Amino acid sequence: MKKVILTLVAIVVWASSANAGIFNGHTVQYGYFFPDLSSPSGNADNGNYVVPTTVVNGFTGIFSLDLQSDGFTANFHADNSWTAAEFNGFRITDINGTIPDFTSFDVVSNTALSGSPELSFDADNLFVNWQGLSFTSGAIVFSVNAIPEPEIYAMLAAGLGLMGLVARRRKLQAAVA
């Protein structure tokens, strides 16, 4: 029984290190675009960033962007509205192809915008299009999910195997008693 407990502790420690966040330690590219996705804006700190980090100038005087392990937060510092255009927003790109494919992308909380931005994604890109929305000082928090890495499946299989082993052992002990 002592060995089973030690094995479970080892798996928990391994699991916590294997699931540190989809962005952690990866390089992403931030780019603000207006009036379409072929026109990078000179009013932002477009470039490559290693996560976690802060893009101080998401757009001049308007917002900063905190890139975190499993998402990001746009912190708005002014009251105004975005110009309506085909695309008026930003793209975050996995430039090295090292992050598992994105599977979902959502707004978790919104204290800054008058509505919801248009969100879209593909395997390596996340797009946020403000599309003429009004905003005030506040924050909008985004959550990003990706296809689980193989380590996650290995942890699941190991956990299920250990549960089966413990159940079998208990059944054998009950039969002996």
NUDREN-185160 format. One record per atom (N, C-alpha, C, O): x negated, y, z negated. Coordinates in steps of 0.1 Angstrom, whole numbers, plus 2048, in hexadecimal, padded with zeros to 3 digits. Atoms other than C-alpha are relative to their C-alpha. Example, Ala and Ser with C-alpha at 12.3 -4.5 7.8 and 13.67 -1.06 7.14 Angstrom:
2
7F77F4800 7857D37B2 7F780C800 7ED80C7F9 8097F5800 7777F57B9 80880B7F8 8038167F7 
This chain:
177
7F87F4800 800800800 7F780D800 7FB817806 8097F5801 7E38177F8 7FA80380E 7F980F812 8057FE7F3 7D581281B 80A807809 80780F812 7F57FB7F8 7F781A82B 80180F7FD 802817806 7FF7F2804 7F983B817 7F4808806 7F681380B 80C7F97FB 7D5845821 80180180F 7FD80B815 7FE7FF7F2 7DD83D845 80A80B804 80881280D 7F67F67FE 7FC852844 7FA80F7FE 7FD818806 8077F3802 7E886F835 7F780480C 7F780F810 8097FD7F4 7CE86C851 80880480C 80480D813 7F87FD7F5 7E986D86B 80680E7FF 806816809 7FB7F3802 7F988C85C 7F580B802 7F8815809 80B7F67FD 7D789E85C 7FD80180F 7FB80C814 8028007F1 7D1893880 80B807807 80880F811 7F47FA7F9 7F489E88A 80080F7FF 802817808 8007F1802 7F08C187B 7F5806808 7F781280D 80B7FB7F8 7CF8C688E 8037FF80F 7FF808817 7FE8027F2 7DC8B98AF 80B809805 80C80C811 7F57F87FB 7FB8CF8B0 7FE80F7FB 8078147F3 8037F3805 7EB8F18A9 80780B807 805817803 7FA7F67F8 7FF9048C3 7FC7FF80E 7F07FD811 8038027F2 8019038E8 7F780B806 7EF80880F 8087F67FB 7EF9248ED 7F28017F9 7E88067FF 80C7FE808 7D49228D2 7F37FD807 7F27F180C 80D8027FA 7B19268DF 800800810 7F57FF816 7FF8007F1 7BD927904 7FF80F805 8028187FE 8007F37F9 7B794491C 80C802808 80F7FA811 7F57FD7F8 7D595492A 7FE80E807 7F6816802 8017F37F9 7D8971943 80D8087FE 818803801 7F57F7802 7EF98E93B 80080A80C 7F681080F 7FF7F67F6 7FC9A4957 80E807800 8188007FF 7F47F97FF 8169BF959 80280480E 7F9809815 7FE7FD7F2 8279C497A 80C809802 8168087FB 7F57F77FD 83D9DF989 7FD80680E 7F180B810 7F2804800 8519E29A0 8037F2804 80F7EE805 7FD80E7FC 84C9BE9AB 7F37F87FB 7E97FE7F7 80B809805 8359A09A3 7F3801808 7E97FB804 80C7FF7F8 81C9AA9BE 7F980E7FC 7EF811803 8057F3804 8169CC9AD 7FC8017F2 8048057E9 8047FE80E 8019CC98D 80080E7FC 7FC817804 7FF7F3805 8069EA978 7F28047F9 7EC7FC7F3 80C7FB807 7E8A0096D 8028057F2 7F980A7EC 7FD7FA80E 7FAA0A94D 8007F57F5 8067F77EB 80180A80A 7F29EA93A 7F27FA800 7EA7FB809 80D807801 7D49D692E 8017F2806 8007E87FF 80080C7F8 7D79BC949 7F27F97FF 7E87FF800 80D807801 7BD9A0944 8017F37FA 80D7EE7F7 80080E807 7B397F934 7FE8027F1 7F680A7ED 8007FF80F 7B897990F 7FF7F17FB 8067E9800 80080C807 7AF95C8F8 8098017F4 80880A7EC 7F680080A 7CC9548E1 7FB7FA7F3 7F47F07F4 7F77F5802 7D395E8C6 7F980E802 7ED80F7FF 8057F37FE 7CE9838CE 80B80A802 817806803 7F77F67FD 7DF9A48D4 7FD80880C 7F180C80E 8027F77F5 7E39B68F5 80580E7FB 8118107FA 7FD7F3807 7E29D98E6 809808809 81380E804 7F97F87F7 7F09EA905 8087F7809 8047F5815 7F78087F7 80D9D4913 80580980B 806804816 7FC7F57F7 8189F4924 7FE80D7F9 80280F7EE 8057F3806 80AA1791D 80B8067F6 81580B7FB 7F77F980A 81AA248FC 80D7F97FD 8157FE7F5 7F3806801 837A0C8FF 8007F47F6 8087F47ED 80080C808 82E9EA8F0 7F27FA800 7EA7FB809 80C809801 8129D38E4 8067F2800 8117F07FE 7FC80E7FE 8139AE8E9 7F77F77F7 7EB7F77F9 807809808 8089958CE 8027F2805 80D7EC805 80080E7FB 7FF9738DD 7FD7F77F5 7F27F87EF 80180A80C 8049578C3 7FF7F2805 8007F0811 80280F7FC 8009318C3 80C7FB808 8097F3812 7F58067F9 8239298CF 80A80A806 816808808 7F87F57FA 83094A8DD 7F980D7FF 7ED80E7FE 8057F3800 82C96F8DD 80A80A7FB 8168077FC 7F77F6805 83B98F8CF 7FC80D807 7F1812807 8027F37FA 8409B08E1 80580A7F6 81080A7F2 7FD7F680A 83E9CD8C8 80280D806 7F881380C 7FD7F47F9 84F9EC8D5 7FD80C7F7 80180C7EB 8047F5808 842A0E8C9 80880D804 804818800 7F97F47FB 85AA268DB 80F7FD804 8137F1804 7F28017FC 87EA2C8E6 80180580F 7FD810812 7FF7FC7F3 885A2C90B 8087F5808 80F7ED802 7FA80B7F8 891A16928 7F77FD80B 7EF805810 8088047F5 880A02943 80780480D 81380380E 7FA7FD7F2 885A0C968 8047F3806 7FD7E9806 7FB80C7F9 89A9F397B 7F87FE80C 7F6808814 8088037F4 8869E2996 8017F1802 8077EA7F9 80080E7FE 8819C09A5 7FA7F87F5 7FE7EE7F0 80780680C 8689B8989 7FA80C7F9 7F18137FF 8067F6809 85F9CF96C 7FE7F97F3 8067F97EA 80380880B 84E9B9953 7F37FA801 7EA7FF808 80E806800 8319A294C 8017F1802 80B7EB802 80280E7FE 824980954 7F47FC7F7 7EA8027F6 80B806807 80F96A93E 7FD7F3807 8067EB80A 80480B7F8 7FB950951 7F57F77F9 7EC7FC7F3 80B809804 7E7931947 7F67FF80B 7F87F7814 8097FF7F5 7CA93A95D 7F67F4802 7F17F280D 80980B7FF 7B591B955 8077F3802 8007E8804 7F880D7FE 7D1901958 7FD7F77F4 7FE7EB7F6 80380880C 7C98F5934 80B7FE7F7 80B7F67ED 7F4801809 7EB8FA924 80A7F7806 80C7F7813 7F68097FA 8058DF929 80B808807 80E813803 7F57F97F9 8218E8941 80B8067F7 80F7FF7EE 7F67F9808 83A901933 80E7F9803 8107F680F 7F38077FE 85D8F192D 80B8097FC 817807801 7F57F7804 87190D91D 7F980D7FB 7EE80D7F7 8057F3803 86E932915 80C8087FB 81580A803 7F47F9805 8869458FE 7FD80C7F8 7F280E7F3 8017F480A 88C9658EA 8057FA7F3 8107F57F2 7FD80580D 88C95C8C5 80780B7F8 8118087F2 7F97F4806 89597F8B8 7FD80C808 7F380D80F 8007F47F8 89B9A18C7 80580C7F8 81180D7F5 7FC7F3807 89B9C28B3 7FC80C808 7FD817803 8057F47F8 88E9D88D0 80880380C 80980E810 7FA7FF7F3 8A29D28F0 80F8017FF 8157FC7F6 7F17FF7FF 8C69DC8F9 8077F3805 8137F2804 7FB80D7FB 8CA9BA909 7F57F6801 7EC7F77F9 80A80B7FF 8B799B913 7F880280D 7FE804818 8087FF7F3 89A99C92C 8027F3808 8077E9803 7FF80B7F8 89A985949 7F37F87FF 7E87FC801 80B809802 884967941 7FF7F680A 8097F080E 80280B7F7 87594E959 7F27FA7FE 7EA8017F8 80D806801 85993695A 7FE7F580A 8077F0810 80380C7F8 84791B96E 7F57F97F8 7F37FD7EC 80A808808 82C902963 7F58087FA 7F18057EF 80C7F8805 81191D95E 80380E7FE 7FA8167FA 7FD7F1802 82393F95C 80D8027F8 8167FA7F9 7F47FB807 83B951945 80380E805 7FA816806 7FC7F37FB 84E96F953 80A8077F7 8148007F4 7F67F8808 86098A93F 80380C808 7FA81580B 7FB7F57F8 8749A3954 80A8087F8 8158047F5 7F87F7808 8829C1941 80C805808 816808801 7F57FC7F7 8999CA95F 80880C7FB 81580A7FB 7F97F4803 8A39ED954 8068007F2 80E8097EF 7FB80080E 8AA9E592F 7FB80C7F8 7F08117FA 8057F580A 8A9A00914 7FA7F97F4 7FD7ED7F1 80780580B 8939FB8F6 7FE80A7F5 7FE8167F8 8037F880C 88CA098D3 7F47FA7F9 7F07EF7FC 80B806808 870A048BA 8057F37FA 8107F37F4 7FC80D805 8719E08B0 7F87F5806 7EE7F880C 80880B7FA 8669BE8BB 80A7F6807 8157F5803 7F980B7FA 8719A28D2 7F67F47FF 7EB7F5804 80880C802 86497F8CA 8037F580A 80F7F280B 7FE80A7F6 85F9648E4 7FA7F37FB 7F07F37F5 80580E803 85B93E8DF 7FE7F980D 8067FA816 8048077F4 84A9288F9 7FE7F17FC 7F87EE7F2 80280E802 84B9028FB 7FA7FA80C 7FC7FF818 8078077F5 8368EB910 8027F17FF 8077EC7F4 7FF80F800 8368C6919 7F67FB7F5 7EB8007F5 80980480B 8288B48FA 7F37F9806 7F47F2810 80C8067FC 8048A98FD 8007F17FC 8087ED7F3 80080E803 7FB8848FC 7FE7FC7F1 8037F27ED 80380280E 7EF8878D8 80D7FF7F8 80E7F87EE 7F3800807 81388E8CD 8077F2802 80C7ED7F8 7FA80D7FD 81F86D8DD 7F87F57F8 7FE7EC7F2 80880A808 80285A8CC 8048017F2 8047F77EB 7FC7FE80E 80C8698AA 80D7FA7FE 80F7F37F4 7F3806801 83085F8B0 7FF7F07FF 8057EA7F7 80180F800 82683B8B9 7F97FB7F3 7FD7F17EE 80780480C 80E83989B 80A8007F4 80A7F77EC 7F67FF80B 829845883 80A7F5801 80E7F07F6 7F680B7FE 84382D891 7FA7F27FC 8017EA7F6 80780D804 82A81088E 7FE7FF7F1 8007F47EC 80280080F 82281986A 80D7FD7F9 80D7F67EF 7F3802807 84781B861 8047F1802 8097EB7F8 7FD80E7FD 84C7F9871 7F87F67F7 7FD7EC7F2 809808808 82E7EA85E 8058017F1 8057F67EB 7FB7FF80D 83B7F883D 80D7F87FE 80F7F17F4 7F3807801 85E7EB843 7FE7F0800 8057E97F9 80380F800 8507C884C 7FA7FB7F3 7FE7F17EE 80680480D 83B7C782D 80A8007F5 8097F67ED 7F680080A 8587D0817 8097F4801 80D7EE7F7 7F780B7FE 86E7B6827 7F97F37FC 7FF7EA7F6 80880C804 85279B821 7FF7FF7F1 8017F57EB 80180080E 84E7A67FD 80D7FD7F9 80E7F67EF 7F2803805 8747A47F7 8037F2802 8097EC7F9 7FD80E7FD 875781806 7F87F77F6 7FD7ED7F2 80880780A 8597767EE 8058017F2 8047F77EA 7FB7FE80E 8697847CF 80D7FA7FE 8127FB7F3 
